[in-house]
Amino acid sequence: MTVYSEHMTQMLALYAHPERFAALEARWGFRLCVVLREGNGAALTRWLLTQARWQLRYQDARVLIFTRTS
């Protein structure tokens, strides 16, 4: 049996529903986001690329790093 904390459950839900990131951002005040380019992080990456508040600052073959603009 696998047991996840509430925080981990919310983070895992982002992979299926990246639009939920905005609610978590409001709650936790994220200013930096590091996501995997492929696999589970791909949908969240695509969503962040469409958000004006988040700017891509770095990328390599494995990860992308975003910062919040305001």
Secondary structure, 3 states (H helix, E strand, C coil): CCCCCHHHHHHHHHHHCHHHHHHHHHHHCCCEEEEECCHHHHHHHHHHHCCCCEEEEEECCCEEEEEECC
